[in-house]
């Protein structure tokens, strides 16, 4: 929704004869349910026989409305630090996002309080609305940062996972699927 859809018309224009259905989802799935390809984060074990093509590494960082940066971040060393009292936004689809970011950056988190939303996209929209600081994946928030809707005062770090294009078998060259893979990598 936040990364693929804004770029999707360019791919569809290259393949106007294809009837492509996009379905939102995360985690495990089965190609036996009518899905031909899937873009997923590698945060679940792949069933035997599934093929994964690397797209990009996941980079994450705290994001908030630009007007709130001075309230929720304080000077520290050569940069900024998240204040203990900054309202943190969480998501049920990535419950450990803050802990993962903290472990990678070695930025201490003193508690795990804050609002929790059903989906990651909701926590990002709550950050846009000024409700707090969310952990934002770079690919999902880069357009908002470029337009000034969100700020990322501490930047982004690789958190250890990546996104892949999954298929039931290796992709053959000179096919629609191979073209999709090349386009996705170019957009990343």
C-alpha positions as CSV (number, residue, x, y, z in Angstrom):
1,X,0.0,0.0,0.0
2,X,2.7,2.5,0.9
3,X,5.6,1.3,-1.3
4,X,4.2,-0.8,-4.1
5,X,0.9,0.8,-5.0
6,X,2.3,4.3,-5.7
7,X,4.8,2.7,-8.2
8,X,2.4,0.0,-9.6
9,X,0.9,2.0,-12.5
10,X,4.3,2.1,-14.2
11,X,4.5,-1.7,-14.2
12,X,0.9,-2.1,-15.3
13,X,1.5,0.3,-18.2
14,X,4.3,-2.1,-19.4
15,X,1.9,-5.0,-19.2
16,X,-1.6,-3.7,-20.1
17,X,-2.7,-7.2,-21.3
18,X,-2.1,-8.8,-17.9
19,X,-4.9,-9.1,-15.4
20,X,-3.0,-8.7,-12.1
21,X,-4.7,-9.1,-8.8
22,X,-2.9,-7.8,-5.7
23,X,-3.8,-9.2,-2.3
24,X,-2.5,-7.8,1.0
25,X,-1.1,-10.2,3.5
26,X,1.9,-11.1,5.5
27,X,3.5,-14.3,6.8
28,X,2.9,-17.8,5.7
29,X,0.7,-18.6,2.8
30,X,0.2,-21.4,0.2
31,X,0.6,-21.3,-3.6
32,X,-2.3,-23.8,-3.6
33,X,-4.8,-21.0,-3.0
34,X,-4.4,-19.4,-6.4
35,X,-1.5,-17.1,-5.6
36,X,1.2,-17.1,-8.3
37,X,3.8,-14.9,-6.6
38,X,4.2,-13.3,-3.3
39,X,6.3,-10.4,-1.8
40,X,7.1,-11.2,1.8
41,X,9.5,-10.4,4.5
42,X,11.7,-13.4,5.4
43,X,10.3,-13.6,8.9
44,X,8.8,-17.1,8.6
45,X,10.1,-20.5,7.5
46,X,9.5,-21.1,3.8
47,X,7.8,-24.4,3.0
48,X,9.9,-26.9,1.0
49,X,10.0,-26.2,-2.7
50,X,9.3,-22.5,-2.4
51,X,11.8,-20.3,-4.2
52,X,12.9,-16.9,-2.9
53,X,14.4,-14.1,-4.9
54,X,16.0,-11.3,-2.8
55,X,14.5,-7.8,-3.3
56,X,16.0,-5.6,-0.5
57,X,17.0,-5.5,3.1
58,X,14.7,-4.1,5.7
59,X,15.9,-0.8,7.2
60,X,13.9,0.7,10.0
61,X,14.0,3.8,12.2
62,X,11.8,6.0,14.4
63,X,9.5,8.3,12.5
64,X,7.2,11.1,13.6
65,X,5.6,14.2,12.5
66,X,8.3,16.8,11.8
67,X,6.7,19.3,14.3
68,X,7.3,16.9,17.1
69,X,11.0,16.2,16.6
70,X,12.1,18.8,19.2
71,X,9.6,17.5,21.8
72,X,10.4,13.8,21.4
73,X,14.1,13.8,20.6
74,X,17.0,15.5,22.5
75,X,20.6,16.3,21.6
76,X,23.0,13.5,22.4
77,X,26.6,13.3,21.3
78,X,26.8,14.0,17.6
79,X,23.1,13.6,17.0
80,X,19.8,13.1,18.7
81,X,18.3,10.5,21.1
82,X,14.7,9.4,21.6
83,X,13.4,10.9,24.9
84,X,12.1,8.4,27.4
85,X,8.8,10.3,27.6
86,X,8.2,10.2,23.8
87,X,4.9,8.4,23.0
88,X,5.8,5.2,21.2
89,X,3.4,3.6,18.7
90,X,3.3,-0.2,18.3
91,X,1.8,-2.6,15.9
92,X,0.4,-6.1,16.5
93,X,1.9,-7.2,13.2
94,X,5.4,-6.3,14.4
95,X,5.2,-6.5,18.2
96,X,9.0,-6.6,18.5
97,X,9.8,-3.7,16.2
98,X,11.0,-1.4,18.9
99,X,13.0,-4.1,20.7
100,X,14.7,-5.1,17.4
101,X,15.6,-1.5,16.6
102,X,16.9,-1.0,20.1
103,X,19.0,-4.2,19.9
104,X,20.5,-3.2,16.5
105,X,21.2,0.5,17.5
106,X,22.0,-0.2,21.2
107,X,19.6,2.7,22.0
108,X,18.1,1.9,25.4
109,X,14.4,1.5,25.8
110,X,13.2,1.8,29.3
111,X,9.7,0.5,28.9
112,X,7.4,-0.8,26.2
113,X,4.4,1.5,26.8
114,X,2.5,3.3,24.2
115,X,-0.5,2.8,21.9
116,X,-0.8,-0.4,19.9
117,X,-2.5,-0.6,16.5
118,X,-3.8,-3.6,14.7
119,X,-1.5,-3.2,11.6
120,X,1.8,-1.6,10.9
121,X,0.2,0.8,8.4
122,X,-2.0,2.2,11.2
123,X,0.9,2.9,13.5
124,X,2.6,4.8,10.6
125,X,-0.6,6.8,9.9
126,X,-0.8,7.5,13.7
127,X,2.8,9.0,13.4
128,X,1.7,11.1,10.5
129,X,-1.2,12.3,12.6
130,X,1.1,13.4,15.4
131,X,0.1,10.7,17.9
132,X,3.7,9.5,18.6
133,X,6.8,7.9,17.2
134,X,6.6,4.7,15.2
135,X,9.2,2.4,13.9
136,X,9.1,3.0,10.2
137,X,10.5,0.7,7.5
138,X,12.5,2.9,5.0
139,X,10.7,1.6,1.9
140,X,7.2,2.3,3.5
141,X,8.0,5.8,4.7
142,X,10.5,7.2,2.2
143,X,7.8,9.0,0.2
144,X,6.4,10.6,3.4
145,X,9.9,11.7,4.4
146,X,10.6,13.1,1.0
147,X,7.4,15.1,1.0
148,X,7.9,16.3,4.6
149,X,5.0,14.5,6.1
150,X,7.3,12.4,8.4
151,X,10.7,12.9,9.8
152,X,13.3,10.3,10.7
153,X,15.6,12.1,13.2
154,X,17.8,9.0,13.9
155,X,17.9,7.6,10.4
156,X,17.5,4.0,9.4
157,X,19.4,0.8,10.2
158,X,19.3,-2.7,8.7
159,X,17.4,-4.8,11.2
160,X,18.3,-8.3,9.9
161,X,15.4,-9.2,7.7
162,X,14.8,-8.7,4.0
163,X,12.0,-8.8,1.4
164,X,11.8,-11.5,-1.2
165,X,9.7,-12.4,-4.3
166,X,8.4,-15.9,-3.6
167,X,7.4,-18.4,-6.3
168,X,6.6,-22.1,-6.3
169,X,9.7,-22.7,-8.5
170,X,12.7,-20.8,-9.8
171,X,11.8,-18.0,-12.2
172,X,12.6,-18.5,-15.9
173,X,14.3,-15.7,-17.8
174,X,12.4,-13.8,-20.4
175,X,9.1,-14.3,-18.6
176,X,6.5,-12.0,-17.1
177,X,7.7,-13.1,-13.6
178,X,11.3,-12.4,-14.4
179,X,10.3,-8.9,-15.7
180,X,8.4,-8.3,-12.5
181,X,11.4,-9.3,-10.4
182,X,13.7,-7.0,-12.4
183,X,11.2,-4.1,-12.0
184,X,10.8,-4.7,-8.3
185,X,14.5,-4.6,-7.8
186,X,14.8,-1.4,-9.8
187,X,12.1,0.2,-7.7
188,X,13.8,-0.8,-4.5
